[in-house]
């Protein structure tokens, strides 16, 4: 199945093509037509299943057929549990809306930063992505109006409730117009989520997305014990001696990604950083070059790497370990896809050893730890 068969407009299809998305994920195949038809949607979907694009694309399609937002009235509201997810969702919106004829203004708002700059920029926002607490702050200051809301998305509803936002969500729902489209995604279904579904959704189309299955057994894994200061030299050594032509390197922060890409380039290894602070044009060009094999190393953060799907990618490197075992499996799953051979390498410091043991235990597979000192690094 292709995106062109889902009922999306030519302009949206062109935006998908420019973003270098190829075929829709299963959840996108089901959710996009349902949302385009104005149905309420219940999606049971884990992170990494393509759920964000499954609601962003049809929402952008529908916004192309209506006038731009005016004043403080918000037509589309996306509620998320964390600032990280807020930034990620807005990044997807920006990616797909960058070349649309009818410009779409989106904003991500969350706590922990000054509210005043956010309030000043809200005028004319089409899609507001917000955490519950900051959303209520903006409502209390009358910085936004929700009485004209057309579409409500509640993303990662289970996490929203687990973080203790039930009262905030109830308060937000009480302020919304009764006539609206509701879209809810949750990775799990417990009693609290079921109660929210009963309250929120009307005859929803129910979609269940299986998580992308990645078997660590398909991927050759190697780990190197190395000091922090020798990580860079070790990575360059592995790239040179292994004659690696295409390698995806994961860093835990944008700053590390930038510094590592710069250091690799300084040593004659073609590398670019890929993260949310890069311009859309810069990210698109980096991914285009990397997919085409013209760029040797792409250094990415987890947030940015969610949309990276490269056929026959031979090498993935964990320059820094992710926080969760699930993220580790998601990372190494960028290689060894569809039965192809792949290799995942992790650079482990003494401080990482315990965390890496936890990851291995959760993964159900032990990985040999090679002392980098033996390589003469």
TORDRENGU-39664 format. One record per atom (N, C-alpha, C): residue in one letter; x, y, z negated. Coordinates in steps of 0.02 Angstrom, whole numbers, plus 32768, in hexadecimal, padded with zeros to 4 digits. Layout:
! TORDRENGU-39664
aXYZ ...
! end
This chain:
! TORDRENGU-39664
x802A7FC48000 x800080008000 x802C803E8000 x801580728024 x803A80B18027 x801280E98007 x803481217FF8 x8011815B7FDC x7FDC8176800C x7FE8816F804D x7FBA818A807F x7F768166807F x7F73812C8060 x7F348106805E x7F0A81168020 x7F2181447FF6 x7EFF81507FB6 x7ED0818B7FB7 x7ECC81AF7FF0 x7E9E81E77FF5 x7EBC822A7FE6 x7EFD822E7FE0 x7F1F826D7FD2 x7F2582978011 x7F2782D88009 x7F2983058042 x7F6E83028064 x7F71831880A3 x7FB2831A80C7 x7FE6834480A2 x7FD0837A8082 x7FFF83A4805E x801E837F8022 x7FF4835A7FFF x800D83337FC6 x803B82FB7FDF x802882DB8015 x805282A68032 x809682C08047 x809682FD8062 x80D6831C8075 x8100832A8037 x80DF83408002 x8103834D7FC3 x8121830D7FA6 x80FB82D67FAC x811482947F95 x8151827F7FBD x814E828A7FFE x81858278802A x81C482A28019 x81BA82E3800D x81F2830E7FFD x821182FC7FBA x81E882E27F8D x820182CC7F4C x822182877F50 x821F82697F8B x823E82287F99 x822081EF7F70 x81E081F47F64 x81BB81BB7F48 x81A481917F84 x81AA81517F7F x819B81267FB8 x815681077FB2 x815180CF7F8F x811080AD7F89 x80F380B77F43 x80B180BB7F3D x809280C67EFC x8098808A7ECE x80A080987E8E x809F80637E5B x805780497E55 x804E800C7E3A x800A7FF17E33 x7FDA801F7E0F x7FF080407DD9 x7FC2806D7DB5 x7FAE80A97DE1 x7FDC80C07E0B x7FCC80F87E37 x7F9A80E27E6D x7FA080A57E84 x7F71808B7EB7 x7F29808B7E9D x7F21807F7E5C x7EDE807C7E3F x7EC680BF7E24 x7EF380E47E03 x7EDE81217DE1 x7ED1815B7E11 x7EF981627E45 x7EF2819B7E71 x7EAD819F7E92 x7E9481697EB1 x7E50816D7ECF x7E1A817B7E9B x7E21815D7E5F x7DEE81677E2B x7DEC81B07E15 x7E2681CE7E0C x7E2982157DF7 x7E1082427E2E x7E2282337E6C x7E09825B7EA5 x7DBD82597EA9 x7DA082217E94 x7D5782197E96 x7D3482367E58 x7D5B82577E2D x7D3E82787DF3 x7D2D824B7DB9 x7D44820D7DBA x7D3481DD7D85 x7D5F81EB7D47 x7D4481DB7D0C x7D6E81D77CD1 x7D9981987CD8 x7DD7819C7CBF x7E0681667CC8 x7E2581537C85 x7E2881127C77 x7E4C80F67C3F x7E8680CD7C5A x7EC380E47C4E x7EFD80C07C66 x7F2580A37C2D x7F2C80627C2C x7F5780417BFB x7F9A80357C1D x7FC980617C0D x800780627C34 x804280777C0A x807980517C0E x80B580647BE8 x80DC80997C0C x810B80B87BE8 x813A80E67C07 x816180C27C3E x816C80E47C75 x819180C67CAC x816680A27CDF x812380A67CD6 x80F680847D05 x80E080B17D3E x80F580F07D3D x80E0811F7D72 x809F81427D61 x808C81437D21 x804B815F7D0E x804781AA7D18 x807D81CE7D0E x807A82177D13 x8066822C7D59 x808782107D8B x807582217DD0 x802F820A7DE1 x801681D77DBF x7FD481BD7DCE x7F9D81EE7DBE x7FAA821D7D90 x7F7882517D84 x7F8D82957DA0 x7FCE82A27DA3 x7FE582E27DBE x7FD382EA7E07 x7FDD82B67E2F x7FD082BC7E77 x7F8782CB7E88 x7F5682A67E6D x7F1182B77E7D x7EFB82FB7E60 x7F18830E7E27 x7F0783507E0B x7F2183877E39 x7F5D83807E52 x7F7883B17E81 x7F4E83B47EC1 x7F3883797ED8 x7F0C83757F13 x7ECD839E7F07 x7EAE83967ECE x7E6F83B97EBF x7E7B84057EB5 x7EB384177E99 x7EC2845E7E8F x7ECC84827ED2 x7EE3845D7F05 x7EEC847C7F46 x7EAA84937F64 x7E7384787F4B x7E3184897F67 x7E0C84BE7F3F x7E2E84DA7F0C x7E0D850D7EE4 x7E3C85497EDE x7E1F85827ECA x7E4685BF7EC3 x7E7885B87E8A x7EAB85E17E8C x7EDC85E27E56 x7EBB85F67E14 x7ED885DE7DDE x7EBD85EE7D9C x7EC186397D90 x7E9186527D6B x7E8E86997D5C x7E9486A57D11 x7EB786D97CFF x7EBB86ED7CB9 x7ED486B67C8C x7EB086AA7C55 x7EC4867A7C22 x7E9C86397C27 x7E7186327C5A x7E4A85F57C62 x7E7585BD7C7E x7E7585847C5C x7E9E854B7C70 x7E7285167C91 x7E7D85067CD1 x7E5484D27CF1 x7E69848A7CE1 x7EAB84807CD5 x7EC4843C7CC8 x7EEF843D7C8A x7EDE84127C5A x7F04840D7C1C x7F1E83C67C14 x7F5F83C07C07 x7F7F83807BF9 x7F9A83827BB2 x7F8083577B87 x7F9783537B41 x7FC883197B3A x800283287B1E x803682F57B16 x805082F87ACE x807082C27AB6 x808682C07A70 x80C582E77A61 x80F382ED7A91 x8135830A7A82 x814A833E7AB5 x817983687AA1 x8193839B7ACE x81B8837B7B08 x81DA83417AFB x81FE831F7B30 x81CF83087B67 x819682EC7B53 x816682D67B85 x814683117BA8 x813B83477B83 x811F83847BA2 x814D839C7BDA x818E839E7BCC x81BE83B57BFE x81C083847C39 x81BB83447C2A x81BD83117C60 x818083177C8D x8145831F7C70 x810883257C98 x810B83647CC4 x8120839C7CA6 x812483D97CCE x815783D17D06 x818C83AC7CFA x81BE83A07D2E x819F837B7D69 x8174834A7D5A x815283257D90 x812383547DB6 x80FF837F7D92 x80D383B07DB3 x80FB83DD7DE1 x813383F67DC9 x815D84237DF1 x817983FF7E2F x818B83C17E26 x81A7839A7E5E x817583957E97 x813783837E86 x810583777EBA x80E383B77ED3 x80E683ED7EAC x80C3842A7EC1 x80F1845D7EE3 x8132844D7EE6 x8163847E7EFE x815484987F44 x813A846D7F70 x813184807FB6 x80E884857FCB x80BA84877F9B x8073848A7FAC x806084D07FC4 x803284D47FF3 x801E8516800D x7FFC85427FD8 x7FD485237FAD x7FB485487F76 x7FE0853E7F39 x800285737F24 x8031856D7EED x800D855A7EAC x802C852D7E88 x801085157E49 x803D852A7E10 x8022854F7DE0 x804985647DA7 x803E85337D6E x807585197D54 x807084EA7D1B x809D85037CE3 x808B84F17CA6 x80B485027C6C x80B484C97C3A x80EC84C07C19 x80F184927BE1 x80F984BB7BA1 x80CD84B07B71 x80D184D67B32 x80D484A57AF8 x80FF84B57AC8 x810984887A8E x812684B17A55 x812484947A1A x813E84B679DF x818984B379DB x81A484D279A6 x81EC84D2799D x820F850B79BF x81EB853079E8 x8206856B7A09 x81D485A57A00 x81EB85E27A0D x81C0861C7A04 x818286187A30 x8149862A7A14 x810B86267A39 x810186637A67 x8120869B7A57 x811486D87A7D x812886D37AC7 x816386B97AD7 x817486B37B1E x814386857B44 x812B86517B22 x80FA86257B42 x80B9864B7B4F x80A386727B1F x806586987B27 x806986CA7B61 x80A386E87B69 x80AC871A7B9E x80A986FC7BE4 x80BA86BB7BEA x80BE869C7C2B x807E86757C3E x804D86727C12 x801386467C1D x7FE2865E7C52 x7FE3869D7C61 x7FB186B97C90 x7FB386947CD3 x7F78867C7CE8 x7F73865C7D2A x7F8D86147D2C x7F9285F37CF2 x7FAB85AE7CF1 x7F75857D7D09 x7F8685537D39 x7F5985207D53 x7F5B84E07D2A x7F9784CB7D18 x7FA0848D7CF2 x7FC9849D7CB4 x7FA984947C7A x7FCB849F7C3B x7FDA845C7C1A x801A84507C0D x803084127BEB x804384277BA4 x8022840A7B73 x802A84247B2F x802A83ED7AFB x805083F97AC5 x804B83D07A89 x801083EB7A60 x7FF083C17A37 x7FB283D67A16 x7FBB841379E8 x7FF0841479BF x7FF8844B7991 x8001848E79B3 x802C849079E5 x803784CF7A09 x7FF984E57A2F x7FD384B57A49 x7F9684C67A6C x7F6484E97A3E x7F5D84CF7A01 x7F3084EE79D1 x7F49853479BD x7F8C853B79B8 x7FA8857E79AA x7F9385B079E0 x7F98859B7A1F x7F8685C87A56 x7F3C85D77A57 x7F1385A57A46 x7ECB85B07A43 x7EB985E07A0B x7EDA85DA79D2 x7ECC86067999 x7EDE864E79A8 x7F0F865879D3 x7F24869B79E6 x7EFF86B47A25 x7ECF868B7A3C x7EA8869B7A78 x7ED486A87AB5 x7F0D86847AB7 x7F3B868B7AEF x7F2486647B2C x7EF886327B20 x7EDB860B7B57 x7E9185FF7B48 x7E6B85F07B7E x7E2585DF7B78 x7E1A859B7B99 x7DF485707B78 x7DE8852D7B92 x7DA085217BA6 x7D7685557BA4 x7D2F854B7BB4 x7D22853F7BFE x7D55854A7C29 x7D4E853D7C71 x7D7784FF7C86 x7D8B84D77C55 x7DB6849D7C64 x7D92846B7C91 x7DB484557CC5 x7D9A84227CF3 x7DB383DC7CE2 x7DF383D87CD0 x7E1383967CC8 x7E3C83947C88 x7E3183617C60 x7E5883547C24 x7E7E83137C2C x7EBF83157C20 x7EE982D97C1F x7F0682D17BD9 x7EFD82977BBC x7F1C82877B7C x7F4E82507B89 x7F8E82627B8A x7FC382337B9C x7FE482167B5E x7FF381D57B60 x800F81B17B26 x7FE481BD7AE8 x7FA481AE7AEF x7F7481BB7ABA x7F8681977A7A x7FA0815A7A7F x7FB381357A43 x7FE981597A1C x801981757A40 x804F81997A1E x803681DB7A00 x800881FC7A23 x7FEA82397A09 x7FCA822A79C4 x7FA581F479C0 x7F8381E27981 x7FB581C9794D x7FE781A27963 x801881877934 x804181BF7914 x804981F67937 x806F822E791B x8044825B78EE x8005824678E3 x7FDB826978B3 x7FB482A478CF x7FA682A37910 x7F8482DC7930 x7F3982D17938 x7F1B82A17913 x7ED48293791D x7EA882D07910 x7EB482F378D9 x7E8B832D78C8 x7E93836478FD x7ED1836D7914 x7EDD83A07947 x7EB9838E7988 x7EBB834E799B x7E99833979D9 x7E4E834379D1 x7E3283317998 x7DEB833B798C x7DD883857992 x7E0283B07977 x7DF583F8797A x7DF8841079C2 x7E2983F979E8 x7E2F840D7A2F x7DF183F67A56 x7DDD83B77A4C x7DA4839C7A72 x7D6483C37A63 x7D5E83DB7A26 x7D2284017A13 x7D1D84437A38 x7D54845A7A53 x7D54849B7A75 x7D4E84967AC1 x7D4784597ADA x7D46844F7B23 x7CFE844D7B3D x7CF484617B7C x7CB1845B7B9A x7C9E84127BA1 x7C5E84037B9C x7C4883BE7BA0 x7C5283A17BE6 x7C4983CA7C18 x7C4F83B27C5C x7C9783BA7C74 x7CBB83827C77 x7D0083837C8C x7D14833C7C9D x7D4D83357CC0 x7D6982F27CCD x7D9D82E27C98 x7D9A82A47C7E x7DC882907C49 x7DF382567C60 x7E33825B7C53 x7E6482287C66 x7E8D82187C28 x7E8F81D97C14 x7EB481C67BD8 x7EE4818C7BE8 x7F2281957BD4 x7F5481607BDB x7F6E814D7B97 x7F78810C7B8C x7F9380F37B4E x7FB980B37B5C x7FF180AA7B39 x8017806D7B43 x7FF880337B1C x7FD580437AE5 x7FB7800F7ABB x7F6F80227AAA x7F4B7FF07A93 x7F057FFA7A7F x7EFC7FE47A37 x7EF380137A0A x7EE2800179C6 x7E9F802179B5 x7E89801A7977 x7E4780327963 x7E40807E796D x7E7580A3795C x7E7280EC7962 x7E6C810179AB x7E9180DE79D7 x7E8D80EE7A1E x7E4880DC7A3A x7E2E80A37A24 x7DEB808F7A3C x7DB580C17A28 x7DBA80DC79EB x7D8A810E79D5 x7D90814D79FF x7DCD81607A0F x7DD8819C7A39 x7DBC81917A7F x7DC681557A99 x7DAC81447ADC x7D5F814A7ADD x7D40812E7AA9 x7CF681317AA5 x7CDD817A7AA2 x7D0281A37A80 x7CEE81EA7A79 x7CFB82127AB9 x7D3182017ADB x7D4A822C7B12 x7D3082187B57 x7D2E81D77B65 x7D2481C17BAA x7CDC81AC7BB8 x7CC581BA7BF5 x7C8281A77C0A x7C8881777C46 x7C7381387C3B x7C7681057C6F x7CB981087C94 x7CEF80FF7C70 x7D3181077C91 x7D4380CD7CBF x7D6B80DC7CF1 x7D8C80A87D19 x7DC880917CEF x7DC980517CDF x7DFE80367CB4 x7E3580187CDF x7E72802D7CD1 x7EAC80167CF8 x7EE17FFD7CC7 x7EF97FC27CD3 x7F2F7FA67CAA x7F6C7F9C7CD6 x7FA37FBB7CC2 x7FE17FB57CE8 x80127F897CC1 x802A7F567CE2 x805C7F2C7CC3 x809E7F537CC2 x80C37F4F7C8B x81047F707C8A x81327F517CBE x815D7F7B7CD8 x818D7F617D09 x81B87F2C7CE7 x81B87EF07D03 x81DD7EBB7CE4 x82257EBB7CFB x82517EC27CCB x82987EBF7CD9 x82B67E887CAE x82D17E567CCD x82F07E217CA7 x833B7E2F7CA2 x83547E3A7C65 x839B7E477C5E x83C67E0E7C79 x83A87DD27C7F x83CF7D997C99 x83E17DA27CE3 x83BD7DCE7D06 x83CC7DD97D4D x84097E077D56 x841E7E287D21 x844F7E5C7D26 x848E7E487D00 x84C87E507D20 x85077E447CFF x85157E7E7CD0 x851F7E6F7C90 x852A7EA57C5F x85707E9F7C41 x85917ED77C3C x85D37EDB7C1D x85D57F187BEF x85F67F117BB7 x85FD7F4A7B88 x86477F527B77 x865D7F907B72 x86A27F9F7B62 x86A57FC67B21 x86CE7FAF7AF2 x86DA7FD47AB5 x870F80097AC3 x86FE80487AB9 x872B807E7ACE x872180BA7A9F x875580DF7A95 x874F811C7A6C x872B81517A95 x870E81827A72 x86E781B67A93 x871281DC7AC6 x875081EB7AB3 x877A82147ADF x879281ED7B1D x878E81AB7B1B x87A581847B55 x876C816A7B81 x872E817F7B71 x86F6816A7B9B x86FE81817BE3 x870F81C17BEC x871781DD7C2F x874D81B97C57 x878A81B17C3C x87BE818C7C60 x87A981447C6F x878681237C40 x876F80DE7C4D x873E80DC7C87 x870F810A7C88 x86DE810B7CBE x870081167D01 x873081457D04 x875481517D43 x877C81147D57 x879980F17D27 x87BF80B47D35 x8791807E7D52 x875880757D35 x872980427D4E x871180527D95 x870280917DA1 x86EB80A67DE4 x8722809A7E18 x876080AB7E05 x879880A57E35 x87AB805C7E41 x87B480377E0B x87CB7FF27E13 x87957FC47E2F x87567FD57E21 x871F7FAD7E3B x87087FC37E7F x87247FFA7E97 x871180167ED8 x86C580217EDB x86A9803F7EA5 x8661804A7EA2 x864E80837ED1 x862080757EFD x860A80A87F2D x85CA80CC7F17 x85A580AC7EEA x856580C97ED5 x855780B37E8D x855880E37E5F x854E80D27E18 x852381087DF7 x84F180F17DD2 x84C6811D7DAB x84DE811C7D63 x84F181567D49 x850C815B7D05 x84D9817F7CD9 x84CA81627C9F x849A81807C71 x84BE81A47C39 x84AA81E37C2F x84C2820A7BF7 x8486821E7BCC x8492822B7B8C x845A82397B5F x844682827B5C x846F82AE7B79 x845E82F57B78 x847083167BBA x844E834E7BC8 x845C83737C05 x84A4838D7C05 x84BA83A37BCB x84FF83BE7BC5 x853383897BD6 x852A834D7BBA x855883167BC9 x855783057C13 x851B83037C30 x851482F47C77 x853B83267CA2 x853283667C92 x8556839B7CB7 x85A183947CB0 x85B8838C7C71 x860083887C65 x861F834B7C86 x85FD83127C82 x861782D47C9F x861B82D97CEB x85E582F47D0A x85E682FC7D53 x861E832A7D6A x862983607D44 x865F838F7D54 x86A3836E7D4E x86AD83477D19 x86ED83267D0E x86FB82F27D44 x86C882CB7D57 x86D1829A7D8C x86E382BC7DCE x86C082F27DDD x86CE83177E1B x871583337E1B x872C834A7DE1 x876F83657DDB x87A483307DEA x879282F17DDD x87C082BA7DE9 x87B482987E2D x879082BB7E58 x878882A27E9D x8752826E7EA6 x872582677E75 x86ED82397E7B x86AE82627E87 x868C82577EBE x8650827E7ECE x861982707E9B x860682A37E76 x85D4829A7E41 x85A982D87E3B x856A82CE7E2A x853B83057E1C x851182F37DE0 x84FE83267DBA x84D1831C7D81 x848883207D98 x845D82FC7D74 x841682F87D87 x83EE82FC7D47 x83D083377D3A x83A8833F7CFD x837683787D06 x834D83817CD3 x831583B07CD8 x832783F87CE0 x8364840C7CCE x837884527CD5 x839284637D1A x839D84307D43 x83B2843D7D87 x837684557DB0 x8384847E7DE2 x834E84967E0D x832F845B7E33 x82F184647E49 x82D1842F7E6F x82F9841F7EAE x831184537ECF x833884497F0C x837884237EFD x839884337EC4 x83D684117EB2 x83CA83C87EA2 x839483B97E7F x838683737E6E x8374834B7EAD x834C836A7ED8 x833783477F15 x837483377F40 x83A083687F46 x83DC835E7F70 x840A83297F51 x8413832B7F0F x843E82F97EEE x842382B37EF8 x83E182AB7EEE x83C382697EF5 x83C682517F3E x83BC827F7F6C x83BF826F7FB3 x840482557FC5 x843882797FAF x847C82647FBE x848D82227F9D x847582197F5F x848581DC7F3B x8464819F7F5C x842481A77F6E x840181707F8F x8421815E7FD2 x843A81917FF4 x845881868037 x849F816A8032 x84BB81687FF5 x84FF81507FED x853481847FF8 x851F81C48002 x854E81FA800D x856B82157FCB x854982067F94 x855F821B7F52 x857181DD7F2A x85AE81DC7F0F x85C6819F7EED x85A881957EA8 x85A281CB7E82 x858B81C57E3C x855481F87E2F x851C81E07E13 x84E7820B7DFA x84E482047DAF x84EE823C7D8B x84ED823B7D42 x84A982567D2B x8480822C7D0D x843B823F7D00 x842982377CB6 x83FA825F7CA0 x83DB82567C5E x839F82277C66 x8389820A7C2F x835081DC7C32 x831181FE7C4D x8307823C7C37 x82CB82617C4A x82C782687C96 x82FF827B7CB4 x830082857CFC x82FF82447D23 x831A82107D06 x832481D27D2B x82E581A87D33 x82AD81BD7D13 x827081967D17 x8259818C7D60 x826581BE7D8A x824D81B87DCF x827F819A7DFF x82BA81857DE5 x82ED816B7E11 x82E081217E1F x82D681117E5C x82CA80CB7E70 x82F280BF7EAF x832D80A07EA8 x835B80997EE0 x8365804F7EEF x8355803C7F2A x835C7FF67F3E x83A57FE37F42 x83B57FA87F27 x83F87F8C7F2A x842D7FB77F09 x841A7FDA7ED3 x844B80007EAD x84797FCF7E89 x84BB7FD17E96 x84E77F9C7E7C x84FE7FA67E34 x85057FE57E1D x85237FF17DDB x84FC80257DB3 x84F380157D72 x84D880447D42 x850880467D07 x851780827CEF x854480897CB6 x852080B07C7E x852180947C42 x850B80B77C07 x854780DB7BEA x8552811A7BFE x858981417BE3 x857C814D7B99 x853C81577B88 x8525815A7B43 x84E9812D7B3D x84E1810B7B04 x84A880DF7AFB x846781077AF1 x843080EC7B09 x83EF810C7AFB x83DB80FD7AB3 x83A781207A9C x839181167A57 x836C80D47A4E x834780BE7A80 x831D80827A76 x833280497AA5 x8328800B7A8E x83357FD27ABA x830C7FD37AFA x82CE7FED7AF5 x82A47FF17B31 x82C4801E7B65 x82E080567B4F x830180837B7D x834080637B9B x8361803A7B73 x839C80167B8D x83887FE87BC6 x83527FC27BBB x833B7F947BEF x83227FBA7C2C x83017FF37C21 x82EB801D7C59 x832780357C81 x835C804A7C5E x839880627C80 x83B8802B7CAB x83C67FF27C8C x83EA7FBF7CB1 x83BE7FA27CE8 x837C7FAA7CE0 x834D7F927D13 x834E7FBB7D53 x83747FF27D54 x837D80177D93 x83A77FF07DC5 x83CC7FBE7DAC x83F37F937DD7 x83D67F4C7DD4 x83ED7F207E00 x83D57EDB7E00 x838C7ED47E0F x83717F007E3A x832A7F017E48 x83197ED27E82 x82DE7EB57E7C x82C37E897EB1 x82F57E527EC4 x83157E367E91 x83427DFE7E9D x83877E117EB5 x83957E517EBE x83D77E667ED4 x84087E617E9A x84497E5C7EAB x847C7E5A7E77 x84857EA07E5A x84947EA37E1A x84A07EE37DFA x84CB7EDA7DBC x84EE7F107DAB x851A7F0D7D71 x850E7F4A7D45 x85087F3E7D03 x84FE7F737CD3 x85387F747CA2 x85577FAF7C9A x85917FB77C70 x85817FE97C39 x85937FDA7BFB x858780077BC3 x85CA80187BA2 x85D380587B93 x8610806F7B71 x85FE80797B27 x861D80517AFC x8609804D7AB6 x864180667A89 x863180977A5F x866180AD7A2C x8656808579EC x8684808C79BD x867C8069797C x8639807D795C x862780BD7962 x85E880D57945 x85AB80B67966 x85B2809F79A4 x857A808279CA x856F803879BC x85A08017799D x859F7FCE799A x855F7FB27979 x854B7FCF7942 x850F7FB5791F x84D17FBF794B x84CB7FFA7968 x849180097993 x84907FDA79CF x84CA7FCC79EA x84CD7F9F7A24 x84BA7F587A11 x84CA7F4379D3 x84B57F0179BC x84687EFE79B6 x84497F35799F x84007F38799C x83E27F3179E2 x83FE7F557A11 x83E67F517A57 x83EB7F0A7A72 x84247EEA7A65 x842D7EA57A7D x83FB7E757A5D x83EF7E7F7A1D x83C07E5379FA x837B7E5B7A17 x83657E997A22 x83237EA57A40 x831F7E8A7A87 x83557E8F7AAB x83587E787AF0 x83597E2C7AF4 x83717E0C7ABE x83767DC37ABE x83B17DA97AE5 x83E47DD27AEA x84207DBD7B0E x845D7DE17AF2 x84927DBC7AE6 x84D07DDA7ACD x84FC7DED7B09 x85207E237B00 x854C7E3D7B35 x85937E3E7B19 x85C17E217B3F x86077E1F7B2A x86227E677B25 x86457E747AED x86637EB67AE3 x86AD7EB27AF0 x86C37ED37B25 x870A7ED17B39 x872D7F0F7B1D x87667F047AFE x878D7F3B7AE3 x87B17F5F7B1C x87A17F9F7B26 x87BE7FC57B5D x880A7FCD7B56 x88237FC57B19 x886C7FC97B0E x88907F957B39 x886F7F5C7B43 x888E7F277B6B x88947F397BB5 x88717F6E7BCA x88747F847C0F x88AB7FB87C19 x88CB7FCA7BE1 x88FF7FFD7BE6 x88E580437BEE x88A680507BD9 x888980937BE0 x889E80BE7BA5 
! end
